[in-house]
Amino acid sequence: MRYTSTRDKNVDVSSSWAIAQGISADGGLFVPVEIPKVSLDDIAAMANMSYVERAKRVLSLYLTDFTAEELAYCVEGAYGDNKFSSQDIAPIHELKAGEEILELWRGPTCAFKDMALQMLPRLMTVSVKKAVGTRETVILVATSGDTGKAALEGFKDVEGTKILVFYPDEGVSPMQKLQMTTQEGSNVAVCAIKGNFDDAQTGVKTIFTDKEIGKKLAEHGMAFSSANSINWGRLVPQIVYYFSAYCDMLKQGKISAGDRINFVVPTGNFGNILAVYYAREMGLPVDRLICASNKNRVLTDFFDTGVYDINRSFYTTSSPSMDILISSNLERLLFIASGYSDEFVREMMGDLKQKGKYTMPENVMSAINSVFCAGCCDDEGTKDTIKKTFEDYGYLCDTHTAVGINVYEKYAEKTGDKTPTVIDSTANPFKFSRSVLDAVEPGASEGLDEFSMVGELARVTKTSCPPQLADLRDKPVRFRDVCDRDSMEKAVFRLLGI
Ligand SMILES: *Cc1c(COP(=O)(O)O)cnc(C)c1O
C-alpha cells in the first residue's frame, strides 16, 4: 500500500515513511491511495479471533511494508501483558436491545487515546528504523489533558524515543495533572506552562519548525516527531475496534453476517469517527455514522449546512476533550469524498486559513450526508443523560460518552431508525468525577477535593474507581517544573540533556 498527501497527489511514500514523518511537507495529511476491501467471509472468520488477531488482520492490509514479526511486535506489545482491564480489550456492553456501548477506555490511562497510543510508539520505532535508519525520536506534545498522559504511558521506556509533554498550569483537571506529574519511566519529562492550552500548543509548534533547534537535535542524532491524531499511525489502530465490535455482535448472536449497524462517535478532532468511515469503506456493514458534539457544534453545523465556519465563540464544557473548533482529520474525509482531489482540499484549506470558513459544493456534500449525520448537546443535556442512563440501565458513563448517548436518543426518536447501534464510550467516568458525581447527586461535589469526590462517586453509585486513578493519591510527584512560554526552548534542551 502506498500513501499520498491530501494536498499533493505527487507524494508517494510507504506506510513506514508516512508514520515516521507524521505530516506531509506540503502541510497535508498522509492517506492510503486506495482503501483495501474485506469480504463478509473475512469478517465472519475474524469473529472467532482474539482482539490481537483481529488487529493483525486489519493492520496487515494497510502496513504492507511491515513483516508479520514486526506487526506482531506492535500489536502484542500494545494489547498484551494484561495492560487492558478487559480480555476483550474493547468490550461491548448492552444498554438495551439494539443499543450497545463500546468501551474504549479499558487501557492504562482510562481514556480511549490508549487504543492508539499504546501502539504508536512501536509503529514509530519500527517505521523510523525502516524509513530513516538509526536516530532517536523526540516526541513533543502540547496537551489539554488526555493525550499527554496516554502518550507518556505509551512511550515510557520505549527504546529509541524520548517524550516531553507541556501542559497549561491552570488548564487541566487535578486528576489529569497528577496523572502526568507522577509519570514513571526513564525517557519521559513533563513541564507546566504559565498560560493556556493555546500558549502550550503555539510554543510546541514554534519549536517543532525552528530550523536551528532541528539542527542542534540532528547533531545529537535526534529528530522531533508528533504523537497527535494527524499521524496515520494513530488512526490505523482505531479502525480495528469497529471490526471487533461488529464481530462481537455476530459472535453473541445479536446480528447475522451482513446486517448493517450504526455507530455513534463523540467527536473532537474527527479521528475516531474517520476510523469507522474507513472501516465502512473497507466493507464493514455499517449504515449511518452519527457524529456527536458538545456546545462547540462546528461539526453539527457543517453536516447540516455544508459550511465549516470557525468564526464563532469557543466554549469550555464538561466534555473538554471535545472542546475543539478545528477538527484536523476532516481534511482526510474531504479528500476521499471529493474523489481524491488534492486541488479541492487545497482550495478548502486555503479558505479555512484565510477566511476561517469554507463552503462545500453540493455534490460532495450530498455524498457525505448519505453516510454521516450529526447532533449536539449542551452541559445540561450531558448531565441529564448521565443521570438517566444510570437510573434506567444501571450504567455509569462519563461526560463524553453521555454526549454520544444523548445525540443518539434524539436521532432515534426523530428518525424512528431501529438499526442496531453501537455508541463509543471514550473515557472512564472516574476521570471526570466532579461532573459525573454532580449529575447523579446534584451538589454532592461541593467542598470536596478530587479524591474525596472519587470516594463519594464510588459510594453513591456502588461502582469502583480503576486502581490506576485511585493509586495516584499516594504516588510521588516527579515533575514540578513550570516555565514561561518564552523559555520552553531552554526547557527542551535541559530535559534532553543537550
Ligand atoms: C480525544 C477524545 C475524544 C475525541 O476524539 P477525536 O478522535 O479527537 O474525535 C472524545 N472523548 C475523549 C474522552 C477523548 O479523550
Ligand as a Chemical Component Dictionary entry (heavy atoms), coordinates in Angstrom:
data_LIG
# 
_chem_comp.id                   LIG 
_chem_comp.type                 NON-POLYMER 
_chem_comp.pdbx_formal_charge   0 
_chem_comp.three_letter_code    LIG 
# 
loop_
_chem_comp_atom.comp_id 
_chem_comp_atom.atom_id 
_chem_comp_atom.alt_atom_id 
_chem_comp_atom.type_symbol 
_chem_comp_atom.charge 
_chem_comp_atom.model_Cartn_x 
_chem_comp_atom.model_Cartn_y 
_chem_comp_atom.model_Cartn_z 
_chem_comp_atom.pdbx_ordinal 
LIG C1 C1 C 0 -9.843  12.687 22.308 1  
LIG C2 C2 C 0 -11.169 12.368 22.916 2  
LIG C3 C3 C 0 -12.376 12.463 22.165 3  
LIG C4 C4 C 0 -12.409 12.964 20.734 4  
LIG O1 O1 O 0 -11.855 12.065 19.805 5  
LIG P1 P1 P 0 -11.411 12.572 18.347 6  
LIG O2 O2 O 0 -10.723 11.417 17.717 7  
LIG O3 O3 O 0 -10.489 13.735 18.576 8  
LIG O4 O4 O 0 -12.648 12.967 17.614 9  
LIG C5 C5 C 0 -13.567 12.115 22.796 10 
LIG N1 N1 N 0 -13.592 11.719 24.092 11 
LIG C6 C6 C 0 -12.459 11.620 24.839 12 
LIG C7 C7 C 0 -12.570 11.205 26.269 13 
LIG C8 C8 C 0 -11.213 11.933 24.287 14 
LIG O5 O5 O 0 -10.097 11.845 25.050 15 
# 
loop_
_chem_comp_bond.comp_id 
_chem_comp_bond.atom_id_1 
_chem_comp_bond.atom_id_2 
_chem_comp_bond.value_order 
_chem_comp_bond.pdbx_ordinal 
LIG C1 C2 SING 1  
LIG C2 C3 SING 2  
LIG C2 C8 DOUB 3  
LIG C3 C4 SING 4  
LIG C3 C5 DOUB 5  
LIG C4 O1 SING 6  
LIG O1 P1 SING 7  
LIG P1 O2 DOUB 8  
LIG P1 O3 SING 9  
LIG P1 O4 SING 10 
LIG C5 N1 SING 11 
LIG N1 C6 DOUB 12 
LIG C6 C7 SING 13 
LIG C6 C8 SING 14 
LIG C8 O5 SING 15 
# 
